[in-house]
Amino acid sequence: MSRVLLGIDYGTVRVGLALAVDGLIVPLTAMPHPGSEEALAGQLAAVIAERSAEAAVIGLPLHMDGSQSPMADKASALAKLLEEQTAAEVHLVDERLTSHGAEASLREAGLRWFEVDKGHIDCVSAMAILRDFIGVQAPARDPDEELLPEPPPPPPSRAQRRRDLRRKRRK
C-alpha cells in the first residue's frame, strides 16, 4: 500500500498544499484561508479524506533562533484541531526559510517575481516541507554501503593494445 502524506504551508492569507505518494512529491493547490482555524481544519480534513492521506505535515514557522513565533502558535493550534477532526497523523516540521527557498527555486527556473503567483510559492514551500519530513524519516544509510557496483576498468588504450599485439607476435 502506498504511503500518502499531505504537506501544509500554513499562512493567514493562503495555505499551500502538496502531496507525497511513496516519496514522489507534487504540488496541489493554494487555498485561501477561510478566516477561522476551525473552518480551515475542516477544509484540510476534507482534503485529507479525499486524498486518503495517512499523515499531514504542517510547517512550523519558528524564529531564526529557534524560538516560537506567533505564526508557530497558530500552526500548532491548527495541528491540534486537525488531530481532533481526522484519524490521520499530524506532524509539525521546522519550516524556516522554505518560502525563501521556494522563491529562489522559481527564480532558478527563469521566473521573475511578478510572473509567479504567490499561491505557487506556497505550494512549492509545502513541497519543501514534505521533502524535509521525508528526509528526516528516511532510514540512515550505512556510509560504507556501496550505492552502485564498481565500474569496470576502462578498455586499454590503442597504444597498449598495439604493445600487447607485438608481444604476442614475438612469442
N, C-alpha and C positions, 0 to 999 in steps of 0.2 A: 504494500500500500504506500502511496506517495505521501510525503510529509509536506503539508501546505502551511505557510506562515504568511500573516498579513503584517506588513510594515506600516507604521503610522508616524508621520512627521506632524506633530501637533502644533497648531497655531491658532491665534484668536480670530484671524480672518479666514484662513483656508487651512485645510487638513490634507496633506499629501498622502496618498496610499500607493503601496507597491505590494506585489505578491511574489512569494518564492515557492516554487514547486520543485522539490528534490534538488534544491540548490540553484535552480535557474530563476533569476530574479527579473521581473518585468514591472514596468510602471503601470498603475491602474488609472487613477484619476485624482484630481484635487477637488475635494468637495468644500463648499462654503460652510463655515462654522455657523450652526443654527442659532447661536446666541446663548444657549444654556448647555452646561456639561451633561445634564440628564438626557436632553434631546440628542446631543452628539453621541453619547454612549449607545442610545437606542439605534441610531443610524449605523454606527460601527458594528453593533451586534447583528444587525440585518446583513451587513456585508460579510461578516464572519460566517453566518449561517449560509448565505448564498454561495460563497466560495468554498464552503466546507473546510475552513481553516481550523487547524487544531491549536494554533497559538497566535497571539497578537503581540507584536514587538513595538513598543512605544518609545520614541526618542525622548530622553530626559535632558532638557537643556540646562546644564549646570554652568556656573560661572567658570572662568578660566582657572581659578584657584581650586576648583572642585566643590565649592560651597553651593548650597541650594539657591536657586533663583525663584522669583515669584512664578515664572512660567513652569519651573520644575514642580512647584507645589500643585499647579493646575494639572500638569500631566500625571502626577501621582494620584490626584483625585479622580481623574478620568480612568486610570488603571483600576482603581478600587470599584468604580461604577461598572466597568466592563466585566470585572470578576463576578460581580453580583448578577449581571444580566446574561452572561453566557457561560457555557461549560468549558470554553477554550482557556488554555493557559495564557496568562498575561505577564509579559516581561518588560522591564524598563531597562533601556540601554543608553549609556552616555552618548549624547549626540553633538558634543561640542564641535563646532566648525563644519558640520555636514552641509549646511546651506552654502557656506563659502566654497566648500569643495565642489558642490553641485554647480555653482555658478562658474567655477574655474573649468570644470569638465565641459560645460556647454560652450565656454569661450574657446577651449581647445578644439571643439568640433566646428569652429568657424562661425559661431553665432554671436552677435553683439547683444548687449544688454537690452536694447529697445526691440529686438526681434524675438525675445524669449518671453513667453507668458510666465508670470510668477507661479502659476499652478504647476508648470513643467518643472520649475526649480524645486518646488515642494515634493513632487513625485520622485525626482532624482535624489533628493535628500532621504526620502523614505527607502529608496533602494540602497543607499549608503548605510542606513540604519540596519537593514536586513543583512547586508554584506558583513558589517561588523559583528552582528549577532551570530551569524553562521560561522564566521571565522573564529569566534570565541568558543563556540560549541563543538567545533571540529576536533577530533582526537589528535593529540600531539603526535607528530611523525618522528620516528627514530632517525636522527641525523645520519647514522651510519647506513641506513637502508638506502639501497640504490633505487632511484626513480626509473632509470632506463638501463637496459643492458649495455655493457661496454661495447662501443662501436668497433667494427672490425678494423684491423690495421689497414692503412692506405696501400693501394697497389704499388709495386715497385716502379721507380721512375724508368724512363726509356733507357737512360744510361746504365742503370742497374740491370735491366733485362738484357742489354747487349753484352755486358760483362759476364752474366750468367751463361748466355748462349756461347760465348767464346770459350769459357771453361769447359762446357760440355763437349765442344768440338775437339779440344785438346785431349780429352780422355779417351 
